[in-house]
Amino acid sequence: MMTRVLGIAALTLMALLGAGPDVAKAQGYGHGRDSIECRSNDYRYNRCNTNWRDARLVRQLSGSRCIRGQTWGVDRGGNVWVDRGCAAVFVEAGGGPGGGHGGGWRPGPGWDTDISFVCESRDFRYNMCQVDVGRGGGVRIVRQISGTRCIEGRTWGYNRAGVWVDQGCAAQFVVERRWRD
């Protein structure tokens, strides 16, 4: 009886302290795939090497909220990044041929047209400018407007839904939409 109580206490303590990725795998959080634990210590930006096309959060470890595109994401290099206290266990998402888009669907004619627009973080707040970047597309800054430096992955970034800016970054962006099989 005493051994069982101590075992339960040890598991509870591990959960409270934030068990590492090996524990996450053992508990089935990896769903048969490799998982990683990525933490923003002291509310600082952190990048965890993964080389994944996309990621999915499977378990939040922090008291700070983990919100995709705001406090966590995947950069162009395939690395998971976290910020503002987010700590979580992530697994690779999508992947596979075609990235999970079956049926050979492709966008219509004229879709591969570059789009230029301004996106700005007013009052140093997070802002998402919605534009379809598309699979295989890219985003670059044409002209920085703000006095605050725009640093990709820290004060600006993007995903298929658009471009986000934060902490005073304001710039003119170009979305180079390309479709990649």
N, C-alpha and C positions, 0 to 999 in steps of 0.2 A: 504494500500500500504506500509506504513512504517513498519507494523508488518511483512509483507511478506519479506521485505528487511532484517529486523533484524533476521528473522528465517533462511534465506539463509546464512547470515553472520555467524550465530551460527553454522550451519552445516559445513560450510567451515572451520571455526576455529577448530571444532572437528576433521575434516579430517586432517588438518595440524598438530594438536597436537597428532594425533594417537589415535583414539578412541579405547576403551577397547573391550574385548571379547563380552560383552553384546550388544554393538553396532554392532559388527560383526555379531552376531546371528540375530539381528533385521534387518540387511541389507541383510540377506540371504546368508552370506558367509559360514555358517555352513552347508548348504545344508541339513537341517533336522537333523544334528548331532551336538553334542557339539563341540564347537571350543574353542581354547585357544590362548591367546596372549603371546608370549615368546620373551623377549628382552635381548640383550647383551648390558648392560649399560657400558659406558666407554670402549668399545671394549673388555670387559672381558667375559670369558666363563660363561654361566648360564645354569642350568638344570631346566626344568619345569616338575613337576609331572603329568603324564598322564595315565600310565599303558596301553598304546596302543601297538599293534603289529607293526604298521607302521603309518606314518603320511603323510599328503599332505599339502603343503603350498598353501593357498588360497588367501592371500593378503600380500604383502610386505609393511611394515610400515617405514622401514629405508632407508636412502640414501645409506648406505653400502649394497653391493650385498649379497643376501642370496643364496648360492649355496649348494645343498645337498651334504653331504660328506665332505665339506670344511668348511662352516660357519654354517651349521645346519644339524641335523640328529636325529635319534632315537637310544638310547643306548639299551644294552641287557636287562636292567630293564624295558624297555617300556617308558622311559622318553624322551621328546623332549629336545634337547640341541641346543644352539645357541652360536656363538662366533664372534669376530672381528666386532662388530657393527650391526650384523644382528638382525632385529626385524620384526616379522611377525605374522599373524594369521594362525593357523594350525587346521586341522580337522583330525580325525582318517581315515586312508586309509585301504583298504583291509578288514581285519577282517574276520568275518563269517567262517563257516566250510570250510576247504580246502584252506583258504586264497585267494579265487578267482581263483584257478586253477581247472577248471572243468574237467570232463571226467575221473577222477581217474588216470591220468598219473603218472607214477613213473619213476625214472631214471633206466637205465639198470644195469646189473650185474657188480660188481666191482666198482661201483660208490662210495660206502661207504669206500673209502680208504683215510687215512690221507695224507696230503700233507705238506711237510716241505720246506721252502724257506726263503730267506733274503729279507727284504724290508727296504730301507733307505731313509731318508730325506737328500739329498745332499744340501749343502750351506743353511741349515735351511729352505728349501722350501718344500711345499706340494708335495707329491708323492703318486699316486695310483698304487698299485701292483694288477693287475687283476688276480683273481682266483675265481672260482665258489665255494662259501661257501655253497650254497644251503639252502633251508628252513630247519631249525632245526639244522644247523651246528654251530660250535663254533670255535673261534680262541684264541690261547694263545701264549704267548712269551715263547720260550724255552731258549733263551740266548740273553741278551741285548749286543749289540756290541758298541753302542755309549757311550760317556761320559755324554751325555744329558739323563735325565731320560725319560723313555717311560711310559706315564700315559694314560691308556685307557680312551677314551672320550675327552682327551685334546691334546695329542701328537700322539695318534694312535687310530684307530678304524676300524670297518669293517661293510660291508653290503653284500648282496648277490653277488655283482659284484667284491668284493675283499677287500683288506686291504689297508688303507691309513695311512701314517705317515707324521709328520710335525715337525717343530721347532727343527730339529737335531736328532730326534729319529731314531735309526737304531737297528734292532733286527732280530733274526732268529725266525720265526713264524711257528706254526703248525696249519693247518686248519683241524679240525675234522669234516668231512662231514657226516651228518646224515640226513635222510629224515624223516620228521614228518608229519603225516596226519593231 
